[in-house]
Amino acid sequence: MSVFVWSMVGIALWHFAIFVPDRFAGGIVGAFLAAWLGGVVSGFAFEGFQLPIDNPPGMRHALYAVPGALAGLAACYAAGARAMVRPGERA
C-alpha cells in the first residue's frame, strides 16, 4: 500500500510543474516520470529498501516520497534547460 502512496505523492507534486516554463527533459511526460520514479525510489530509500508492512500507511510514509519527487523534477528540469539551445548560440 505504501508504494501506491509514494506513487500518488509523486504524481500530485508533478501537477505543480505547470507553474514553471516547460523545459523538462522529455517534456511534461518526462517530468511525470521523473516525479513518479523519484517518489517511489525515495520512499524505498527511507524505508531501508524493503516493503513496509504498515496498513494503512501513516503520514510519514506519504512524506517519504516528497524529497525524491522534488529532486526528480529538479534534475529533469536542469537536464532539459541545459539541453536547450538558444537561437544564435552554438551547441
N, CA, C and O atoms as a GROMACS GRO file, in nm:
protein
  364
    1MET      N    1   0.082  -0.119   0.000
    1MET     CA    2   0.000   0.000   0.000
    1MET      C    3   0.087   0.126   0.000
    1MET      O    4   0.049   0.228  -0.058
    2SER      N    5   0.203   0.119   0.065
    2SER     CA    6   0.289   0.237   0.070
    2SER      C    7   0.343   0.274  -0.067
    2SER      O    8   0.361   0.392  -0.096
    3VAL      N    9   0.368   0.174  -0.151
    3VAL     CA   10   0.417   0.203  -0.286
    3VAL      C   11   0.312   0.283  -0.362
    3VAL      O   12   0.346   0.374  -0.439
    4PHE      N   13   0.187   0.251  -0.343
    4PHE     CA   14   0.078   0.327  -0.404
    4PHE      C   15   0.078   0.471  -0.353
    4PHE      O   16   0.058   0.565  -0.430
    5VAL      N   17   0.098   0.488  -0.224
    5VAL     CA   18   0.101   0.622  -0.165
    5VAL      C   19   0.219   0.701  -0.220
    5VAL      O   20   0.203   0.818  -0.255
    6TRP      N   21   0.337   0.640  -0.229
    6TRP     CA   22   0.454   0.709  -0.283
    6TRP      C   23   0.429   0.750  -0.428
    6TRP      O   24   0.466   0.860  -0.470
    7SER      N   25   0.366   0.662  -0.504
    7SER     CA   26   0.334   0.694  -0.644
    7SER      C   27   0.239   0.813  -0.653
    7SER      O   28   0.259   0.903  -0.735
    8MET      N   29   0.137   0.812  -0.571
    8MET     CA   30   0.038   0.920  -0.575
    8MET      C   31   0.097   1.053  -0.530
    8MET      O   32   0.060   1.158  -0.584
    9VAL      N   33   0.187   1.051  -0.433
    9VAL     CA   34   0.251   1.175  -0.390
    9VAL      C   35   0.338   1.230  -0.502
    9VAL      O   36   0.338   1.351  -0.527
   10GLY      N   37   0.412   1.144  -0.570
   10GLY     CA   38   0.493   1.188  -0.683
   10GLY      C   39   0.408   1.249  -0.793
   10GLY      O   40   0.442   1.353  -0.849
   11ILE      N   41   0.298   1.184  -0.824
   11ILE     CA   42   0.207   1.236  -0.927
   11ILE      C   43   0.143   1.367  -0.882
   11ILE      O   44   0.125   1.457  -0.963
   12ALA      N   45   0.109   1.378  -0.755
   12ALA     CA   46   0.049   1.501  -0.704
   12ALA      C   47   0.147   1.618  -0.716
   12ALA      O   48   0.108   1.728  -0.754
   13LEU      N   49   0.273   1.594  -0.685
   13LEU     CA   50   0.372   1.701  -0.697
   13LEU      C   51   0.402   1.735  -0.842
   13LEU      O   52   0.439   1.848  -0.874
   14TRP      N   53   0.386   1.638  -0.931
   14TRP     CA   54   0.406   1.663  -1.073
   14TRP      C   55   0.307   1.767  -1.125
   14TRP      O   56   0.339   1.842  -1.218
   15HIS      N   57   0.189   1.773  -1.068
   15HIS     CA   58   0.089   1.869  -1.114
   15HIS      C   59   0.136   2.014  -1.099
   15HIS      O   60   0.088   2.102  -1.170
   16PHE      N   61   0.229   2.039  -1.010
   16PHE     CA   62   0.280   2.175  -0.992
   16PHE      C   63   0.381   2.214  -1.099
   16PHE      O   64   0.430   2.327  -1.099
   17ALA      N   65   0.414   2.123  -1.189
   17ALA     CA   66   0.507   2.153  -1.299
   17ALA      C   67   0.449   2.255  -1.396
   17ALA      O   68   0.523   2.311  -1.477
   18ILE      N   69   0.319   2.279  -1.390
   18ILE     CA   70   0.260   2.377  -1.482
   18ILE      C   71   0.298   2.520  -1.446
   18ILE      O   72   0.279   2.611  -1.526
   19PHE      N   73   0.351   2.539  -1.325
   19PHE     CA   74   0.385   2.673  -1.281
   19PHE      C   75   0.524   2.719  -1.324
   19PHE      O   76   0.563   2.833  -1.299
   20VAL      N   77   0.599   2.633  -1.389
   20VAL     CA   78   0.732   2.668  -1.438
   20VAL      C   79   0.734   2.650  -1.589
   20VAL      O   80   0.654   2.573  -1.642
   21PRO      N   81   0.823   2.719  -1.660
   21PRO     CA   82   0.830   2.701  -1.805
   21PRO      C   83   0.862   2.556  -1.841
   21PRO      O   84   0.933   2.486  -1.768
   22ASP      N   85   0.811   2.511  -1.954
   22ASP     CA   86   0.828   2.372  -1.994
   22ASP      C   87   0.967   2.352  -2.054
   22ASP      O   88   0.986   2.356  -2.176
   23ARG      N   89   1.063   2.329  -1.966
   23ARG     CA   90   1.200   2.300  -2.010
   23ARG      C   91   1.244   2.164  -1.958
   23ARG      O   92   1.364   2.136  -1.952
   24PHE      N   93   1.149   2.081  -1.921
   24PHE     CA   94   1.181   1.949  -1.868
   24PHE      C   95   1.235   1.860  -1.980
   24PHE      O   96   1.186   1.865  -2.093
   25ALA      N   97   1.334   1.780  -1.948
   25ALA     CA   98   1.384   1.682  -2.043
   25ALA      C   99   1.272   1.582  -2.069
   25ALA      O  100   1.222   1.519  -1.976
   26GLY      N  101   1.232   1.567  -2.193
   26GLY     CA  102   1.121   1.478  -2.226
   26GLY      C  103   0.986   1.545  -2.217
   26GLY      O  104   0.883   1.479  -2.231
   27GLY      N  105   0.984   1.676  -2.194
   27GLY     CA  106   0.858   1.747  -2.186
   27GLY      C  107   0.781   1.714  -2.059
   27GLY      O  108   0.840   1.679  -1.957
   28ILE      N  109   0.651   1.724  -2.067
   28ILE     CA  110   0.568   1.702  -1.949
   28ILE      C  111   0.564   1.554  -1.911
   28ILE      O  112   0.546   1.520  -1.795
   29VAL      N  113   0.581   1.467  -2.010
   29VAL     CA  114   0.585   1.324  -1.981
   29VAL      C  115   0.714   1.289  -1.907
   29VAL      O  116   0.713   1.206  -1.816
   30GLY      N  117   0.824   1.351  -1.946
   30GLY     CA  118   0.949   1.332  -1.874
   30GLY      C  119   0.940   1.380  -1.731
   30GLY      O  120   0.993   1.317  -1.640
   31ALA      N  121   0.872   1.492  -1.711
   31ALA     CA  122   0.852   1.543  -1.575
   31ALA      C  123   0.766   1.448  -1.493
   31ALA      O  124   0.792   1.425  -1.375
   32PHE      N  125   0.664   1.392  -1.556
   32PHE     CA  126   0.578   1.295  -1.489
   32PHE      C  127   0.658   1.174  -1.443
   32PHE      O  128   0.648   1.131  -1.328
   33LEU      N  129   0.738   1.119  -1.533
   33LEU     CA  130   0.817   1.000  -1.499
   33LEU      C  131   0.922   1.031  -1.394
   33LEU      O  132   0.948   0.948  -1.307
   34ALA      N  133   0.982   1.149  -1.400
   34ALA     CA  134   1.084   1.187  -1.302
   34ALA      C  135   1.022   1.201  -1.163
   34ALA      O  136   1.080   1.155  -1.065
   35ALA      N  137   0.906   1.264  -1.154
   35ALA     CA  138   0.840   1.282  -1.024
   35ALA      C  139   0.792   1.148  -0.969
   35ALA      O  140   0.807   1.120  -0.850
   36TRP      N  141   0.735   1.066  -1.055
   36TRP     CA  142   0.685   0.936  -1.010
   36TRP      C  143   0.799   0.846  -0.963
   36TRP      O  144   0.794   0.790  -0.854
   37LEU      N  145   0.901   0.834  -1.046
   37LEU     CA  146   1.013   0.747  -1.010
   37LEU      C  147   1.089   0.801  -0.890
   37LEU      O  148   1.132   0.724  -0.804
   38GLY      N  149   1.106   0.932  -0.882
   38GLY     CA  150   1.174   0.991  -0.768
   38GLY      C  151   1.099   0.965  -0.638
   38GLY      O  152   1.161   0.937  -0.536
   39GLY      N  153   0.968   0.974  -0.641
   39GLY     CA  154   0.888   0.948  -0.522
   39GLY      C  155   0.897   0.803  -0.476
   39GLY      O  156   0.908   0.775  -0.357
   40VAL      N  157   0.892   0.711  -0.571
   40VAL     CA  158   0.900   0.569  -0.536
   40VAL      C  159   1.038   0.532  -0.484
   40VAL      O  160   1.051   0.461  -0.385
   41VAL      N  161   1.142   0.581  -0.551
   41VAL     CA  162   1.279   0.550  -0.508
   41VAL      C  163   1.307   0.611  -0.370
   41VAL      O  164   1.369   0.547  -0.285
   42SER      N  165   1.262   0.733  -0.349
   42SER     CA  166   1.281   0.798  -0.220
   42SER      C  167   1.206   0.724  -0.110
   42SER      O  168   1.259   0.707   0.000
   43GLY      N  169   1.086   0.680  -0.138
   43GLY     CA  170   1.010   0.604  -0.039
   43GLY      C  171   1.080   0.475  -0.001
   43GLY      O  172   1.090   0.441   0.117
   44PHE      N  173   1.128   0.404  -0.101
   44PHE     CA  174   1.202   0.281  -0.072
   44PHE      C  175   1.328   0.310   0.006
   44PHE      O  176   1.363   0.234   0.097
   45ALA      N  177   1.398   0.418  -0.027
   45ALA     CA  178   1.523   0.451   0.042
   45ALA      C  179   1.497   0.482   0.190
   45ALA      O  180   1.571   0.436   0.276
   46PHE      N  181   1.394   0.559   0.218
   46PHE     CA  182   1.362   0.592   0.357
   46PHE      C  183   1.315   0.471   0.436
   46PHE      O  184   1.328   0.467   0.558
   47GLU      N  185   1.259   0.372   0.366
   47GLU     CA  186   1.213   0.251   0.433
   47GLU      C  187   1.322   0.147   0.447
   47GLU      O  188   1.297   0.038   0.498
   48GLY      N  189   1.443   0.178   0.402
   48GLY     CA  190   1.551   0.081   0.412
   48GLY      C  191   1.548  -0.022   0.301
   48GLY      O  192   1.595  -0.134   0.320
   49PHE      N  193   1.495   0.014   0.185
   49PHE     CA  194   1.485  -0.073   0.067
   49PHE      C  195   1.412  -0.203   0.096
   49PHE      O  196   1.453  -0.311   0.053
   50GLN      N  197   1.303  -0.190   0.171
   50GLN     CA  198   1.215  -0.304   0.194
   50GLN      C  199   1.071  -0.254   0.192
   50GLN      O  200   1.045  -0.135   0.214
   51LEU      N  201   0.979  -0.343   0.168
   51LEU     CA  202   0.838  -0.305   0.166
   51LEU      C  203   0.787  -0.292   0.309
   51LEU      O  204   0.803  -0.385   0.388
   52PRO      N  205   0.726  -0.178   0.343
   52PRO     CA  206   0.671  -0.163   0.478
   52PRO      C  207   0.546  -0.248   0.494
   52PRO      O  208   0.474  -0.276   0.398
   53ILE      N  209   0.522  -0.289   0.616
   53ILE     CA  210   0.406  -0.375   0.643
   53ILE      C  211   0.292  -0.300   0.708
   53ILE      O  212   0.187  -0.358   0.737
   54ASP      N  213   0.310  -0.170   0.732
   54ASP     CA  214   0.204  -0.091   0.795
   54ASP      C  215   0.085  -0.080   0.701
   54ASP      O  216   0.099  -0.041   0.585
   55ASN      N  217  -0.033  -0.113   0.753
   55ASN     CA  218  -0.154  -0.099   0.673
   55ASN      C  219  -0.263  -0.047   0.765
   55ASN      O  220  -0.300  -0.118   0.858
   56PRO      N  221  -0.316   0.070   0.745
   56PRO     CA  222  -0.286   0.164   0.638
   56PRO      C  223  -0.158   0.241   0.666
   56PRO      O  224  -0.117   0.256   0.781
   57PRO      N  225  -0.094   0.290   0.559
   57PRO     CA  226   0.029   0.366   0.579
   57PRO      C  227  -0.001   0.498   0.650
   57PRO      O  228  -0.107   0.557   0.632
   58GLY      N  229   0.093   0.541   0.730
   58GLY     CA  230   0.075   0.667   0.803
   58GLY      C  231   0.123   0.787   0.722
   58GLY      O  232   0.165   0.774   0.607
   59MET      N  233   0.114   0.903   0.785
   59MET     CA  234   0.155   1.026   0.718
   59MET      C  235   0.304   1.025   0.688
   59MET      O  236   0.347   1.082   0.587
   60ARG      N  237   0.383   0.961   0.772
   60ARG     CA  238   0.527   0.959   0.748
   60ARG      C  239   0.559   0.887   0.618
   60ARG      O  240   0.655   0.923   0.550
   61HIS      N  241   0.481   0.786   0.582
   61HIS     CA  242   0.503   0.715   0.457
   61HIS      C  243   0.476   0.807   0.338
   61HIS      O  244   0.546   0.800   0.237
   62ALA      N  245   0.377   0.891   0.350
   62ALA     CA  246   0.347   0.986   0.242
   62ALA      C  247   0.457   1.090   0.229
   62ALA      O  248   0.491   1.132   0.118
   63LEU      N  249   0.512   1.133   0.341
   63LEU     CA  250   0.617   1.235   0.336
   63LEU      C  251   0.750   1.181   0.286
   63LEU      O  252   0.835   1.259   0.242
   64TYR      N  253   0.769   1.051   0.290
   64TYR     CA  254   0.893   0.992   0.240
   64TYR      C  255   0.912   1.017   0.090
   64TYR      O  256   1.025   1.022   0.044
   65ALA      N  257   0.806   1.034   0.016
   65ALA     CA  258   0.814   1.050  -0.129
   65ALA      C  259   0.843   1.193  -0.172
   65ALA      O  260   0.885   1.216  -0.285
   66VAL      N  261   0.822   1.289  -0.085
   66VAL     CA  262   0.835   1.431  -0.123
   66VAL      C  263   0.977   1.468  -0.168
   66VAL      O  264   0.991   1.526  -0.275
   67PRO      N  265   1.083   1.436  -0.092
   67PRO     CA  266   1.216   1.478  -0.137
   67PRO      C  267   1.258   1.415  -0.269
   67PRO      O  268   1.322   1.481  -0.352
   68GLY      N  269   1.222   1.290  -0.291
   68GLY     CA  270   1.260   1.223  -0.414
   68GLY      C  271   1.186   1.279  -0.535
   68GLY      O  272   1.245   1.297  -0.641
   69ALA      N  273   1.057   1.307  -0.518
   69ALA     CA  274   0.980   1.362  -0.629
   69ALA      C  275   1.030   1.501  -0.666
   69ALA      O  276   1.041   1.534  -0.784
   70LEU      N  277   1.060   1.583  -0.566
   70LEU     CA  278   1.112   1.717  -0.594
   70LEU      C  279   1.252   1.711  -0.656
   70LEU      O  280   1.283   1.788  -0.747
   71ALA      N  281   1.334   1.619  -0.608
   71ALA     CA  282   1.468   1.604  -0.666
   71ALA      C  283   1.459   1.553  -0.809
   71ALA      O  284   1.536   1.596  -0.895
   72GLY      N  285   1.367   1.461  -0.835
   72GLY     CA  286   1.348   1.413  -0.972
   72GLY      C  287   1.302   1.522  -1.066
   72GLY      O  288   1.351   1.531  -1.179
   73LEU      N  289   1.210   1.604  -1.021
   73LEU     CA  290   1.164   1.716  -1.103
   73LEU      C  291   1.276   1.817  -1.127
   73LEU      O  292   1.291   1.868  -1.238
   74ALA      N  293   1.353   1.846  -1.023
   74ALA     CA  294   1.463   1.942  -1.038
   74ALA      C  295   1.569   1.889  -1.134
   74ALA      O  296   1.622   1.964  -1.216
   75ALA      N  297   1.601   1.761  -1.123
   75ALA     CA  298   1.702   1.704  -1.213
   75ALA      C  299   1.653   1.701  -1.357
   75ALA      O  300   1.729   1.728  -1.449
   76CYS      N  301   1.527   1.668  -1.376
   76CYS     CA  302   1.469   1.666  -1.510
   76CYS      C  303   1.466   1.806  -1.571
   76CYS      O  304   1.494   1.824  -1.689
   77TYR      N  305   1.432   1.904  -1.488
   77TYR     CA  306   1.429   2.042  -1.536
   77TYR      C  307   1.570   2.090  -1.570
   77TYR      O  308   1.591   2.155  -1.673
   78ALA      N  309   1.667   2.058  -1.485
   78ALA     CA  310   1.804   2.101  -1.510
   78ALA      C  311   1.859   2.037  -1.637
   78ALA      O  312   1.926   2.104  -1.716
   79ALA      N  313   1.830   1.910  -1.658
   79ALA     CA  314   1.877   1.842  -1.778
   79ALA      C  315   1.812   1.902  -1.903
   79ALA      O  316   1.878   1.919  -2.005
   80GLY      N  317   1.685   1.932  -1.895
   80GLY     CA  318   1.616   1.990  -2.010
   80GLY      C  319   1.660   2.133  -2.039
   80GLY      O  320   1.676   2.170  -2.155
   81ALA      N  321   1.681   2.212  -1.935
   81ALA     CA  322   1.725   2.351  -1.955
   81ALA      C  323   1.867   2.355  -2.010
   81ALA      O  324   1.900   2.442  -2.091
   82ARG      N  325   1.951   2.262  -1.965
   82ARG     CA  326   2.088   2.258  -2.013
   82ARG      C  327   2.093   2.213  -2.160
   82ARG      O  328   2.181   2.256  -2.234
   83ALA      N  329   2.000   2.128  -2.201
   83ALA     CA  330   1.999   2.076  -2.336
   83ALA      C  331   1.941   2.174  -2.438
   83ALA      O  332   1.963   2.159  -2.558
   84MET      N  333   1.868   2.273  -2.390
   84MET     CA  334   1.809   2.369  -2.483
   84MET      C  335   1.916   2.454  -2.547
   84MET      O  336   2.009   2.500  -2.480
   85VAL      N  337   1.905   2.475  -2.675
   85VAL     CA  338   1.998   2.562  -2.746
   85VAL      C  339   1.922   2.690  -2.782
   85VAL      O  340   1.818   2.685  -2.848
   86ARG      N  341   1.974   2.801  -2.738
   86ARG     CA  342   1.908   2.929  -2.767
   86ARG      C  343   1.942   2.974  -2.909
   86ARG      O  344   2.050   2.942  -2.959
   87PRO      N  345   1.854   3.048  -2.974
   87PRO     CA  346   1.882   3.096  -3.108
   87PRO      C  347   2.007   3.185  -3.108
   87PRO      O  348   2.025   3.270  -3.021
   88GLY      N  349   2.092   3.163  -3.206
   88GLY     CA  350   2.214   3.243  -3.218
   88GLY      C  351   2.332   3.187  -3.142
   88GLY      O  352   2.443   3.237  -3.157
   89GLU      N  353   2.312   3.083  -3.060
   89GLU     CA  354   2.421   3.021  -2.987
   89GLU      C  355   2.456   2.888  -3.052
   89GLU      O  356   2.372   2.822  -3.113
   90ARG      N  357   2.580   2.850  -3.035
   90ARG     CA  358   2.622   2.722  -3.086
   90ARG      C  359   2.622   2.620  -2.974
   90ARG      O  360   2.654   2.651  -2.860
   91ALA      N  361   2.587   2.498  -3.009
   91ALA     CA  362   2.582   2.391  -2.908
   91ALA      C  363   2.719   2.343  -2.870
   91ALA      O  364   2.731   2.253  -2.786
   0.00000   0.00000   0.00000
